[in-house]
């Protein structure tokens, strides 16, 4: 059994969202060092605020100020902070119920160690030096021994409100494709497509996932498929993707490799985009050293009969 592959994988994108009136007031408030919650129909104050009452689903707009001091309701120690986390030294993730609020806010607590943190401890906001109208305007929380801080008396109506934010999303992890896909990827390195056949329904999965999702049994028999295949369906891409050096328009297709029981994805090249069609016979084009075909191009064979791929759309 060859070694199962693993590799680092990062999925990253900026998420742009507009803020409704409640989130706008909350984040603009943070910029002005004011923490706003919202009052629900049953008189509770939610911080962070939401736009709809969680009990009645009514729209709620009644903003109320709460204090920048509060009480830790639960916590977990983060001994190895990761990139872009609120602090670059070990810290506690805490849920803090601010004075005047009925719900707790998730944030970081700057503390020397886990022994210095406990449920029920008093904390206060440490404001960021530069504030832009984001949750990061709260740099973190810090231990606090005084009483409840004074309120500013403001409940909104800020100048130049924040109306949108860009939240970077990033997943950074080690991915292992497992036994079946490791065999598939290793075969691709030799420019071969190897799938697995279900012992029950005989379907050949390419790429293989290790089990047949229909029959619920392991697929162990390896089957080489392709290299030729048939375009079963396709789309014309007109939007240029960042970091992808392909001129638009181009065609992305479902391709059923000969012998495969389902289609895989691939780009179609070597033919004008508006001449690509269902049933077009194609073959992979490899670039030196690549693990995957760069694209598929027409083989020149006659188009496949619809009945030969109608189950593979
Ligand atoms: Zn099956």
Boltz pocket constraint, residues with backbone or C-beta under 6 A from the ligand:
constraints:
  - pocket:
      binder: B
      contacts: [[A, 198], [A, 199], [A, 200], [A, 201], [A, 202], [A, 203], [A, 212], [A, 213], [A, 214], [A, 215], [A, 216]]
      max_distance: 6.0
